[in-house]
Amino acid sequence: EAKKLKETLANLTVELKAKSGDGGRLFGSITSKQIANQLQKSHKIKLDKRKIELDSPIRALGYTNVPVKLHPEVSGTIKVHVSEE
């Protein structure tokens, strides 16, 4: 089940919008909680925010690959695209 979810997540992109200033820097940041909420809203996949392994919150526009721990032996990645609001 975890391996199937890993493959599903590998083909998804989570789209988030945020306000940004000059040079693509965000006002504030994108947290794992926001990624989990958006994943549920747009793709109907419920994932615990604690399983999203963001080392530090996302603070810039563009694409970021975020590691996800789905199972003790299965890790995957989610593509997160942050665009300007």
Biopython code that builds the backbone (N, CA, C, O; Angstrom):
import numpy as np
from Bio.PDB.StructureBuilder import StructureBuilder

atoms = [
    (1, "GLU", "N", (0.831, -1.202, 0.000)),
    (1, "GLU", "CA", (0.000, 0.000, 0.000)),
    (1, "GLU", "C", (0.870, 1.259, 0.000)),
    (1, "GLU", "O", (0.604, 2.208, -0.737)),
    (2, "ALA", "N", (1.906, 1.254, 0.831)),
    (2, "ALA", "CA", (2.820, 2.403, 0.901)),
    (2, "ALA", "C", (3.567, 2.599, -0.420)),
    (2, "ALA", "O", (3.814, 3.730, -0.838)),
    (3, "LYS", "N", (3.926, 1.485, -1.076)),
    (3, "LYS", "CA", (4.645, 1.583, -2.355)),
    (3, "LYS", "C", (3.739, 2.154, -3.446)),
    (3, "LYS", "O", (4.186, 2.913, -4.306)),
    (4, "LYS", "N", (2.455, 1.774, -3.396)),
    (4, "LYS", "CA", (1.493, 2.300, -4.366)),
    (4, "LYS", "C", (1.331, 3.808, -4.170)),
    (4, "LYS", "O", (1.293, 4.569, -5.137)),
    (5, "LEU", "N", (1.237, 4.228, -2.904)),
    (5, "LEU", "CA", (1.115, 5.652, -2.578)),
    (5, "LEU", "C", (2.357, 6.420, -3.029)),
    (5, "LEU", "O", (2.255, 7.546, -3.515)),
    (6, "LYS", "N", (3.530, 5.805, -2.865)),
    (6, "LYS", "CA", (4.788, 6.430, -3.292)),
    (6, "LYS", "C", (4.753, 6.735, -4.789)),
    (6, "LYS", "O", (5.144, 7.822, -5.215)),
    (7, "GLU", "N", (4.279, 5.763, -5.593)),
    (7, "GLU", "CA", (4.187, 5.963, -7.040)),
    (7, "GLU", "C", (3.182, 7.046, -7.393)),
    (7, "GLU", "O", (3.422, 7.848, -8.296)),
    (8, "THR", "N", (2.048, 7.074, -6.680)),
    (8, "THR", "CA", (1.034, 8.098, -6.913)),
    (8, "THR", "C", (1.606, 9.481, -6.622)),
    (8, "THR", "O", (1.436, 10.409, -7.412)),
    (9, "LEU", "N", (2.285, 9.614, -5.486)),
    (9, "LEU", "CA", (2.861, 10.904, -5.090)),
    (9, "LEU", "C", (3.959, 11.362, -6.046)),
    (9, "LEU", "O", (4.125, 12.559, -6.279)),
    (10, "ALA", "N", (4.700, 10.414, -6.594)),
    (10, "ALA", "CA", (5.791, 10.762, -7.514)),
    (10, "ALA", "C", (5.272, 11.463, -8.769)),
    (10, "ALA", "O", (5.990, 12.246, -9.390)),
    (11, "ASN", "N", (4.014, 11.176, -9.141)),
    (11, "ASN", "CA", (3.446, 11.766, -10.355)),
    (11, "ASN", "C", (2.615, 13.016, -10.088)),
    (11, "ASN", "O", (2.044, 13.590, -11.015)),
    (12, "LEU", "N", (2.543, 13.444, -8.825)),
    (12, "LEU", "CA", (1.732, 14.604, -8.476)),
    (12, "LEU", "C", (2.583, 15.851, -8.293)),
    (12, "LEU", "O", (3.779, 15.777, -8.012)),
    (13, "THR", "N", (1.938, 16.994, -8.459)),
    (13, "THR", "CA", (2.552, 18.262, -8.095)),
    (13, "THR", "C", (1.554, 18.993, -7.226)),
    (13, "THR", "O", (0.398, 19.162, -7.615)),
    (14, "VAL", "N", (1.984, 19.427, -6.058)),
    (14, "VAL", "CA", (1.128, 20.188, -5.164)),
    (14, "VAL", "C", (1.344, 21.658, -5.478)),
    (14, "VAL", "O", (2.456, 22.170, -5.354)),
    (15, "GLU", "N", (0.271, 22.341, -5.887)),
    (15, "GLU", "CA", (0.356, 23.757, -6.244)),
    (15, "GLU", "C", (-0.031, 24.614, -5.047)),
    (15, "GLU", "O", (-1.111, 24.440, -4.482)),
    (16, "LEU", "N", (0.838, 25.530, -4.659)),
    (16, "LEU", "CA", (0.541, 26.456, -3.570)),
    (16, "LEU", "C", (0.811, 27.873, -4.046)),
    (16, "LEU", "O", (1.742, 28.110, -4.816)),
    (17, "LYS", "N", (-0.012, 28.823, -3.585)),
    (17, "LYS", "CA", (0.201, 30.226, -3.934)),
    (17, "LYS", "C", (0.601, 30.978, -2.675)),
    (17, "LYS", "O", (0.081, 30.717, -1.591)),
    (18, "ALA", "N", (1.535, 31.917, -2.830)),
    (18, "ALA", "CA", (1.987, 32.712, -1.695)),
    (18, "ALA", "C", (2.371, 34.110, -2.164)),
    (18, "ALA", "O", (2.745, 34.306, -3.320)),
    (19, "LYS", "N", (2.277, 35.060, -1.273)),
    (19, "LYS", "CA", (2.699, 36.422, -1.603)),
    (19, "LYS", "C", (4.218, 36.467, -1.561)),
    (19, "LYS", "O", (4.848, 35.892, -0.674)),
    (20, "SER", "N", (4.804, 37.170, -2.552)),
    (20, "SER", "CA", (6.265, 37.241, -2.584)),
    (20, "SER", "C", (6.740, 38.648, -2.890)),
    (20, "SER", "O", (6.001, 39.468, -3.436)),
    (21, "GLY", "N", (7.975, 38.911, -2.532)),
    (21, "GLY", "CA", (8.585, 40.214, -2.789)),
    (21, "GLY", "C", (9.552, 40.122, -3.952)),
    (21, "GLY", "O", (9.413, 39.263, -4.822)),
    (22, "ASP", "N", (10.524, 41.004, -3.962)),
    (22, "ASP", "CA", (11.521, 41.026, -5.038)),
    (22, "ASP", "C", (12.382, 39.771, -5.023)),
    (22, "ASP", "O", (12.692, 39.240, -3.957)),
    (23, "GLY", "N", (12.761, 39.304, -6.184)),
    (23, "GLY", "CA", (13.662, 38.169, -6.308)),
    (23, "GLY", "C", (13.046, 36.833, -5.929)),
    (23, "GLY", "O", (13.770, 35.873, -5.664)),
    (24, "GLY", "N", (11.720, 36.755, -5.899)),
    (24, "GLY", "CA", (11.050, 35.485, -5.627)),
    (24, "GLY", "C", (11.101, 35.035, -4.172)),
    (24, "GLY", "O", (10.836, 33.869, -3.881)),
    (25, "ARG", "N", (11.437, 35.939, -3.252)),
    (25, "ARG", "CA", (11.429, 35.585, -1.829)),
    (25, "ARG", "C", (9.999, 35.717, -1.311)),
    (25, "ARG", "O", (9.295, 36.668, -1.650)),
    (26, "LEU", "N", (9.572, 34.755, -0.486)),
    (26, "LEU", "CA", (8.213, 34.783, 0.036)),
    (26, "LEU", "C", (8.112, 35.656, 1.282)),
    (26, "LEU", "O", (9.067, 35.799, 2.046)),
    (27, "PHE", "N", (6.920, 36.236, 1.464)),
    (27, "PHE", "CA", (6.601, 36.881, 2.739)),
    (27, "PHE", "C", (6.092, 35.734, 3.595)),
    (27, "PHE", "O", (5.008, 35.210, 3.340)),
    (28, "GLY", "N", (6.852, 35.336, 4.601)),
    (28, "GLY", "CA", (6.479, 34.145, 5.369)),
    (28, "GLY", "C", (7.074, 32.927, 4.694)),
    (28, "GLY", "O", (8.077, 33.030, 3.989)),
    (29, "SER", "N", (6.451, 31.761, 4.910)),
    (29, "SER", "CA", (6.996, 30.538, 4.328)),
    (29, "SER", "C", (5.911, 29.487, 4.186)),
    (29, "SER", "O", (4.814, 29.631, 4.725)),
    (30, "ILE", "N", (6.231, 28.416, 3.446)),
    (30, "ILE", "CA", (5.323, 27.291, 3.237)),
    (30, "ILE", "C", (5.746, 26.187, 4.203)),
    (30, "ILE", "O", (6.906, 25.774, 4.209)),
    (31, "THR", "N", (4.805, 25.709, 5.017)),
    (31, "THR", "CA", (5.117, 24.677, 6.010)),
    (31, "THR", "C", (4.571, 23.319, 5.571)),
    (31, "THR", "O", (3.803, 23.230, 4.613)),
    (32, "SER", "N", (4.975, 22.265, 6.279)),
    (32, "SER", "CA", (4.503, 20.917, 5.952)),
    (32, "SER", "C", (2.985, 20.814, 6.163)),
    (32, "SER", "O", (2.318, 20.044, 5.473)),
    (33, "LYS", "N", (2.443, 21.583, 7.106)),
    (33, "LYS", "CA", (0.995, 21.563, 7.348)),
    (33, "LYS", "C", (0.242, 22.087, 6.123)),
    (33, "LYS", "O", (-0.776, 21.517, 5.732)),
    (34, "GLN", "N", (0.735, 23.163, 5.520)),
    (34, "GLN", "CA", (0.101, 23.713, 4.324)),
    (34, "GLN", "C", (0.173, 22.727, 3.158)),
    (34, "GLN", "O", (-0.782, 22.601, 2.391)),
    (35, "ILE", "N", (1.295, 22.032, 3.024)),
    (35, "ILE", "CA", (1.460, 21.040, 1.954)),
    (35, "ILE", "C", (0.460, 19.901, 2.162)),
    (35, "ILE", "O", (-0.188, 19.462, 1.211)),
    (36, "ALA", "N", (0.333, 19.419, 3.407)),
    (36, "ALA", "CA", (-0.596, 18.328, 3.716)),
    (36, "ALA", "C", (-2.047, 18.749, 3.439)),
    (36, "ALA", "O", (-2.820, 17.969, 2.883)),
    (37, "ASN", "N", (-2.413, 19.966, 3.820)),
    (37, "ASN", "CA", (-3.775, 20.461, 3.590)),
    (37, "ASN", "C", (-4.085, 20.566, 2.102)),
    (37, "ASN", "O", (-5.167, 20.175, 1.662)),
    (38, "GLN", "N", (-3.131, 21.096, 1.318)),
    (38, "GLN", "CA", (-3.338, 21.256, -0.120)),
    (38, "GLN", "C", (-3.397, 19.907, -0.828)),
    (38, "GLN", "O", (-4.152, 19.742, -1.786)),
    (39, "LEU", "N", (-2.612, 18.949, -0.366)),
    (39, "LEU", "CA", (-2.613, 17.599, -0.925)),
    (39, "LEU", "C", (-3.998, 16.969, -0.742)),
    (39, "LEU", "O", (-4.513, 16.303, -1.639)),
    (40, "GLN", "N", (-4.584, 17.189, 0.428)),
    (40, "GLN", "CA", (-5.912, 16.665, 0.715)),
    (40, "GLN", "C", (-6.970, 17.355, -0.160)),
    (40, "GLN", "O", (-7.849, 16.697, -0.716)),
    (41, "LYS", "N", (-6.874, 18.693, -0.276)),
    (41, "LYS", "CA", (-7.862, 19.464, -1.039)),
    (41, "LYS", "C", (-7.853, 19.113, -2.519)),
    (41, "LYS", "O", (-8.893, 18.800, -3.096)),
    (42, "SER", "N", (-6.660, 19.167, -3.137)),
    (42, "SER", "CA", (-6.623, 19.018, -4.586)),
    (42, "SER", "C", (-6.498, 17.590, -5.075)),
    (42, "SER", "O", (-6.911, 17.304, -6.199)),
    (43, "HIS", "N", (-5.944, 16.669, -4.277)),
    (43, "HIS", "CA", (-5.744, 15.300, -4.756)),
    (43, "HIS", "C", (-6.440, 14.243, -3.903)),
    (43, "HIS", "O", (-6.333, 13.052, -4.193)),
    (44, "LYS", "N", (-7.151, 14.662, -2.856)),
    (44, "LYS", "CA", (-7.893, 13.748, -1.959)),
    (44, "LYS", "C", (-6.985, 12.677, -1.340)),
    (44, "LYS", "O", (-7.407, 11.538, -1.139)),
    (45, "ILE", "N", (-5.734, 13.055, -1.041)),
    (45, "ILE", "CA", (-4.813, 12.131, -0.384)),
    (45, "ILE", "C", (-4.542, 12.666, 1.012)),
    (45, "ILE", "O", (-4.020, 13.768, 1.181)),
    (46, "LYS", "N", (-4.905, 11.867, 2.013)),
    (46, "LYS", "CA", (-4.699, 12.302, 3.394)),
    (46, "LYS", "C", (-3.325, 11.813, 3.847)),
    (46, "LYS", "O", (-3.049, 10.614, 3.861)),
    (47, "LEU", "N", (-2.474, 12.764, 4.214)),
    (47, "LEU", "CA", (-1.119, 12.445, 4.639)),
    (47, "LEU", "C", (-0.813, 13.255, 5.885)),
    (47, "LEU", "O", (-1.022, 14.468, 5.908)),
    (48, "ASP", "N", (-0.322, 12.595, 6.916)),
    (48, "ASP", "CA", (0.010, 13.274, 8.167)),
    (48, "ASP", "C", (1.155, 14.252, 7.933)),
    (48, "ASP", "O", (2.163, 13.898, 7.322)),
    (49, "LYS", "N", (1.000, 15.490, 8.421)),
    (49, "LYS", "CA", (2.047, 16.485, 8.206)),
    (49, "LYS", "C", (3.388, 16.077, 8.813)),
    (49, "LYS", "O", (4.437, 16.544, 8.369)),
    (50, "ARG", "N", (3.358, 15.212, 9.822)),
    (50, "ARG", "CA", (4.610, 14.770, 10.444)),
    (50, "ARG", "C", (5.396, 13.826, 9.533)),
    (50, "ARG", "O", (6.585, 13.597, 9.753)),
    (51, "LYS", "N", (4.731, 13.277, 8.507)),
    (51, "LYS", "CA", (5.423, 12.380, 7.577)),
    (51, "LYS", "C", (6.111, 13.152, 6.461)),
    (51, "LYS", "O", (6.929, 12.601, 5.725)),
    (52, "ILE", "N", (5.772, 14.438, 6.340)),
    (52, "ILE", "CA", (6.412, 15.284, 5.333)),
    (52, "ILE", "C", (7.690, 15.831, 5.956)),
    (52, "ILE", "O", (7.644, 16.602, 6.914)),
    (53, "GLU", "N", (8.823, 15.428, 5.406)),
    (53, "GLU", "CA", (10.107, 15.759, 6.017)),
    (53, "GLU", "C", (10.734, 17.014, 5.421)),
    (53, "GLU", "O", (11.696, 16.942, 4.656)),
    (54, "LEU", "N", (10.170, 18.167, 5.787)),
    (54, "LEU", "CA", (10.720, 19.450, 5.357)),
    (54, "LEU", "C", (11.795, 19.835, 6.372)),
    (54, "LEU", "O", (11.496, 20.013, 7.553)),
    (55, "ASP", "N", (13.033, 19.963, 5.924)),
    (55, "ASP", "CA", (14.101, 20.353, 6.847)),
    (55, "ASP", "C", (13.863, 21.757, 7.381)),
    (55, "ASP", "O", (13.989, 22.016, 8.577)),
    (56, "SER", "N", (13.517, 22.656, 6.466)),
    (56, "SER", "CA", (13.162, 24.014, 6.856)),
    (56, "SER", "C", (12.033, 24.466, 5.939)),
    (56, "SER", "O", (11.944, 23.999, 4.804)),
    (57, "PRO", "N", (11.167, 25.367, 6.406)),
    (57, "PRO", "CA", (10.039, 25.813, 5.566)),
    (57, "PRO", "C", (10.520, 26.390, 4.228)),
    (57, "PRO", "O", (11.607, 26.960, 4.142)),
    (58, "ILE", "N", (9.697, 26.235, 3.192)),
    (58, "ILE", "CA", (10.037, 26.737, 1.853)),
    (58, "ILE", "C", (9.865, 28.259, 1.852)),
    (58, "ILE", "O", (8.812, 28.767, 2.238)),
    (59, "ARG", "N", (10.886, 28.973, 1.424)),
    (59, "ARG", "CA", (10.841, 30.436, 1.461)),
    (59, "ARG", "C", (11.014, 31.088, 0.083)),
    (59, "ARG", "O", (11.195, 32.303, 0.003)),
    (60, "ALA", "N", (10.961, 30.308, -0.997)),
    (60, "ALA", "CA", (11.156, 30.889, -2.324)),
    (60, "ALA", "C", (10.144, 30.309, -3.322)),
    (60, "ALA", "O", (9.603, 29.223, -3.114)),
    (61, "LEU", "N", (9.902, 31.048, -4.396)),
    (61, "LEU", "CA", (9.014, 30.578, -5.456)),
    (61, "LEU", "C", (9.687, 29.465, -6.240)),
    (61, "LEU", "O", (10.907, 29.309, -6.201)),
    (62, "GLY", "N", (8.868, 28.686, -6.959)),
    (62, "GLY", "CA", (9.426, 27.656, -7.825)),
    (62, "GLY", "C", (9.126, 26.255, -7.331)),
    (62, "GLY", "O", (8.285, 26.054, -6.455)),
    (63, "TYR", "N", (9.827, 25.289, -7.907)),
    (63, "TYR", "CA", (9.609, 23.880, -7.588)),
    (63, "TYR", "C", (10.568, 23.413, -6.501)),
    (63, "TYR", "O", (11.745, 23.774, -6.494)),
    (64, "THR", "N", (10.044, 22.605, -5.583)),
    (64, "THR", "CA", (10.864, 22.013, -4.530)),
    (64, "THR", "C", (10.458, 20.554, -4.394)),
    (64, "THR", "O", (9.266, 20.246, -4.374)),
    (65, "ASN", "N", (11.425, 19.651, -4.301)),
    (65, "ASN", "CA", (11.115, 18.246, -4.035)),
    (65, "ASN", "C", (11.180, 18.030, -2.529)),
    (65, "ASN", "O", (12.203, 18.283, -1.893)),
    (66, "VAL", "N", (10.069, 17.558, -1.972)),
    (66, "VAL", "CA", (9.984, 17.375, -0.528)),
    (66, "VAL", "C", (9.927, 15.884, -0.207)),
    (66, "VAL", "O", (9.040, 15.183, -0.692)),
    (67, "PRO", "N", (10.869, 15.390, 0.609)),
    (67, "PRO", "CA", (10.849, 13.974, 0.977)),
    (67, "PRO", "C", (9.689, 13.638, 1.920)),
    (67, "PRO", "O", (9.328, 14.434, 2.786)),
    (68, "VAL", "N", (9.112, 12.445, 1.735)),
    (68, "VAL", "CA", (7.986, 11.996, 2.552)),
    (68, "VAL", "C", (8.280, 10.591, 3.056)),
    (68, "VAL", "O", (8.688, 9.726, 2.281)),
    (69, "LYS", "N", (8.078, 10.360, 4.346)),
    (69, "LYS", "CA", (8.267, 9.026, 4.910)),
    (69, "LYS", "C", (6.884, 8.380, 5.012)),
    (69, "LYS", "O", (6.068, 8.779, 5.842)),
    (70, "LEU", "N", (6.625, 7.381, 4.165)),
    (70, "LEU", "CA", (5.311, 6.755, 4.098)),
    (70, "LEU", "C", (5.210, 5.539, 5.019)),
    (70, "LEU", "O", (4.122, 5.165, 5.458)),
    (71, "HIS", "N", (6.355, 4.936, 5.302)),
    (71, "HIS", "CA", (6.406, 3.668, 6.032)),
    (71, "HIS", "C", (7.853, 3.550, 6.498)),
    (71, "HIS", "O", (8.731, 4.142, 5.870)),
    (72, "PRO", "N", (8.144, 2.812, 7.572)),
    (72, "PRO", "CA", (9.554, 2.703, 7.987)),
    (72, "PRO", "C", (10.522, 2.314, 6.868)),
    (72, "PRO", "O", (11.692, 2.693, 6.905)),
    (73, "GLU", "N", (10.044, 1.563, 5.875)),
    (73, "GLU", "CA", (10.932, 1.136, 4.791)),
    (73, "GLU", "C", (10.661, 1.826, 3.458)),
    (73, "GLU", "O", (11.372, 1.584, 2.482)),
    (74, "VAL", "N", (9.636, 2.686, 3.407)),
    (74, "VAL", "CA", (9.277, 3.317, 2.135)),
    (74, "VAL", "C", (9.289, 4.843, 2.268)),
    (74, "VAL", "O", (8.558, 5.417, 3.075)),
    (75, "SER", "N", (10.137, 5.486, 1.456)),
    (75, "SER", "CA", (10.165, 6.942, 1.408)),
    (75, "SER", "C", (9.865, 7.378, -0.009)),
    (75, "SER", "O", (10.227, 6.694, -0.966)),
    (76, "GLY", "N", (9.199, 8.519, -0.146)),
    (76, "GLY", "CA", (8.881, 9.028, -1.475)),
    (76, "GLY", "C", (9.181, 10.514, -1.540)),
    (76, "GLY", "O", (9.769, 11.081, -0.619)),
    (77, "THR", "N", (8.773, 11.140, -2.636)),
    (77, "THR", "CA", (8.937, 12.586, -2.771)),
    (77, "THR", "C", (7.674, 13.200, -3.342)),
    (77, "THR", "O", (6.968, 12.583, -4.140)),
    (78, "ILE", "N", (7.404, 14.427, -2.919)),
    (78, "ILE", "CA", (6.291, 15.197, -3.475)),
    (78, "ILE", "C", (6.906, 16.425, -4.118)),
    (78, "ILE", "O", (7.764, 17.082, -3.529)),
    (79, "LYS", "N", (6.457, 16.738, -5.350)),
    (79, "LYS", "CA", (6.878, 17.980, -5.990)),
    (79, "LYS", "C", (5.949, 19.072, -5.502)),
    (79, "LYS", "O", (4.729, 18.954, -5.615)),
    (80, "VAL", "N", (6.523, 20.138, -4.957)),
    (80, "VAL", "CA", (5.726, 21.266, -4.492)),
    (80, "VAL", "C", (6.066, 22.460, -5.370)),
    (80, "VAL", "O", (7.231, 22.840, -5.489)),
    (81, "HIS", "N", (5.038, 23.057, -5.990)),
    (81, "HIS", "CA", (5.250, 24.224, -6.838)),
    (81, "HIS", "C", (4.652, 25.436, -6.141)),
    (81, "HIS", "O", (3.441, 25.497, -5.927)),
    (82, "VAL", "N", (5.485, 26.390, -5.789)),
    (82, "VAL", "CA", (5.019, 27.622, -5.152)),
    (82, "VAL", "C", (4.992, 28.717, -6.195)),
    (82, "VAL", "O", (6.026, 29.050, -6.775)),
    (83, "SER", "N", (3.803, 29.290, -6.443)),
    (83, "SER", "CA", (3.686, 30.364, -7.419)),
    (83, "SER", "C", (3.203, 31.631, -6.739)),
    (83, "SER", "O", (2.705, 31.597, -5.613)),
    (84, "GLU", "N", (3.355, 32.747, -7.434)),
    (84, "GLU", "CA", (2.987, 34.036, -6.850)),
    (84, "GLU", "C", (1.479, 34.199, -6.777)),
    (84, "GLU", "O", (0.762, 33.814, -7.700)),
    (85, "GLU", "N", (1.002, 34.764, -5.686)),
    (85, "GLU", "CA", (-0.434, 34.985, -5.472)),
    (85, "GLU", "C", (-0.878, 36.203, -6.245)),
    (85, "GLU", "O", (-2.053, 36.566, -6.203)),
]
sb = StructureBuilder()
sb.init_structure("model")
sb.init_model(0)
sb.init_chain("A")
sb.init_seg("    ")
for serial, (resi, resn, name, xyz) in enumerate(atoms, 1):
    if name == "N":
        sb.init_residue(resn, " ", resi, " ")
    sb.init_atom(name, np.array(xyz, "f"), 0.0, 1.0, " ", f" {name:<3s}", serial, name[0])
structure = sb.get_structure()
